[in-house]
């Protein structure tokens, strides 16, 4: 089992920045890709970004060029730097881990609210 704890959400004005963190614990040796999803009220959960165990990032179209994902394997932590935030980025952001045996783990979520 892998446990995930997110932090860093909050309220920010449009154009501002936030950095989310997600620390993994437990059976960290099964961790492959780490990433982020988000879910706005009344909408389906949306993939935001992922980073492989060797550091290759990938982004959803809606955040490309504004968000940066990074990973510190020594700390078992993944980060999401969010710049140029827009009101439509408002959502609960969930940390996600895909294990080497294709098992999925989720964090509890952290709220990001962007005011216009």
Protein Blocks (a to p, Z undefined) as FASTA:
>chain_A
ZZdddehiacddehiacddddddehjlklpccdcdddddehiacddfbdcdfkopacddf
klgokaccdddfklopacdddehiafklgccdddddddfkopacddebiaddddZZ
